[in-house]
Amino acid sequence: AISGNTVTNSTNGIRFVQYSPSALGALTNVTVDDNDLMDNTTGLLIGNSTYWDAGDFTITGNEFEAIKDAIYLSSYRGAASLPFQVHDSVISDNRFLPNRIDPRIGVGILASQIGGARRLDFSRNEADGSGAGWRSVYSFNLMGNEEMLLVSENSASCTGDRGQEHREEAAPPSLLGGRPGGRGPCRRAPSPGGRRGARR
């Protein structure tokens, strides 16, 4: 288990990587819980190299504050033919916060990006964008098949408030706590509860 850690100001808070470019790596029975992963470019990265069989993951009760992706579980573009899938896993009761746009990256922030899953429970997570806003929140991309997913009781606020600005200081006022189109301030969504809610 990876539990009770605080990791700040790094490229990847927690990273699982497979260095053999032609062999299928297996990563199973891993618990990541009750960690604070703050001010990292990516909070939790699985799939940087693409030959992964990742299963029986439990990712619960963590707090993520990211500059690009809070959770990135996917292979990269150009590698869609290589195997990657997270299966028989649970991602629940986590809290996601956006940090800032890094001009070197030049895109807004995502709470999670999952590119291939089978029998995944993604439930009771909270994406609180009231402080900075999100480019997008819970993203399931098509770098791998998405099958037999349970996506339930998640909450999110200020989704789509950050696009692909390249200069943070030039961001319009709607990206600094307001909403586009004069809809007023963006407020935090009600928490779905869970372990992380009990800690606050």
Solvent accessible surface area in square Angstrom, and as a share of the most:
residue,aa,sasa,rsa
1,A,115,0.89
2,I,50,0.25
3,S,58,0.37
4,G,56,0.54
5,N,62,0.32
6,T,95,0.55
7,V,42,0.24
8,T,75,0.43
9,N,114,0.59
10,S,40,0.26
11,T,93,0.54
12,N,36,0.18
13,G,14,0.14
14,I,20,0.10
15,R,101,0.37
16,F,33,0.14
17,V,41,0.24
18,Q,26,0.11
19,Y,175,0.66
20,S,52,0.34
21,P,111,0.70
22,S,100,0.65
23,A,48,0.37
24,L,112,0.55
25,G,13,0.13
26,A,79,0.61
27,L,31,0.15
28,T,60,0.35
29,N,120,0.62
30,V,23,0.13
31,T,49,0.28
32,V,0,0.00
33,D,21,0.11
34,D,48,0.25
35,N,0,0.00
36,D,33,0.17
37,L,0,0.00
38,M,41,0.18
39,D,38,0.20
40,N,0,0.00
41,T,32,0.19
42,T,11,0.06
43,G,1,0.01
44,L,0,0.00
45,L,8,0.04
46,I,1,0.00
47,G,0,0.00
48,N,39,0.20
49,S,28,0.18
50,T,14,0.08
51,Y,48,0.18
52,W,18,0.06
53,D,51,0.27
54,A,0,0.00
55,G,0,0.00
56,D,66,0.34
57,F,3,0.01
58,T,49,0.28
59,I,1,0.00
60,T,12,0.07
61,G,2,0.02
62,N,0,0.00
63,E,22,0.10
64,F,0,0.00
65,E,39,0.18
66,A,0,0.00
67,I,9,0.04
68,K,67,0.29
69,D,2,0.01
70,A,0,0.00
71,I,0,0.00
72,Y,20,0.07
73,L,1,0.00
74,S,0,0.00
75,S,1,0.01
76,Y,93,0.35
77,R,220,0.80
78,G,87,0.84
79,A,13,0.10
80,A,65,0.50
81,S,108,0.69
82,L,59,0.29
83,P,66,0.42
84,F,16,0.07
85,Q,47,0.21
86,V,1,0.01
87,H,39,0.18
88,D,54,0.28
89,S,2,0.01
90,V,52,0.30
91,I,1,0.00
92,S,3,0.02
93,D,11,0.06
94,N,2,0.01
95,R,29,0.11
96,F,0,0.00
97,L,30,0.15
98,P,12,0.07
99,N,35,0.18
100,R,86,0.32
101,I,0,0.00
102,D,12,0.06
103,P,83,0.53
104,R,211,0.77
105,I,51,0.26
106,G,1,0.01
107,V,30,0.17
108,G,0,0.00
109,I,0,0.00
110,L,10,0.05
111,A,0,0.00
112,S,0,0.00
113,Q,35,0.16
114,I,0,0.00
115,G,0,0.00
116,G,0,0.00
117,A,0,0.00
118,R,79,0.29
119,R,100,0.37
120,L,3,0.02
121,D,41,0.21
122,F,0,0.00
123,S,4,0.03
124,R,89,0.33
125,N,0,0.00
126,E,5,0.02
127,A,0,0.00
128,D,10,0.05
129,G,1,0.01
130,S,37,0.24
131,G,68,0.65
132,A,12,0.09
133,G,1,0.01
134,W,0,0.00
135,R,92,0.33
136,S,42,0.27
137,V,10,0.06
138,Y,49,0.19
139,S,25,0.16
140,F,57,0.24
141,N,32,0.16
142,L,151,0.75
143,M,37,0.16
144,G,16,0.16
145,N,106,0.54
146,E,45,0.20
147,E,65,0.29
148,M,123,0.55
149,L,59,0.29
150,L,101,0.50
151,V,76,0.44
152,S,34,0.22
153,E,122,0.55
154,N,39,0.20
155,S,19,0.12
156,A,39,0.30
157,S,10,0.06
158,C,6,0.03
159,T,61,0.35
160,G,49,0.47
161,D,5,0.02
162,R,6,0.02
163,G,33,0.32
164,Q,106,0.47
165,E,35,0.16
166,H,120,0.53
167,R,149,0.54
168,E,61,0.27
169,E,142,0.64
170,A,55,0.43
171,A,10,0.08
172,P,65,0.41
173,P,113,0.71
174,S,28,0.18
175,L,12,0.06
176,L,111,0.55
177,G,27,0.26
178,G,18,0.17
179,R,60,0.22
180,P,53,0.33
181,G,83,0.80
182,G,76,0.73
183,R,160,0.59
184,G,32,0.31
185,P,81,0.51
186,C,11,0.07
187,R,176,0.64
188,R,101,0.37
189,A,16,0.12
190,P,116,0.73
191,S,49,0.32
192,P,41,0.26
193,G,31,0.30
194,G,36,0.35
195,R,119,0.44
196,R,10,0.04
197,G,23,0.22
198,A,89,0.69
199,R,127,0.46
200,R,111,0.41
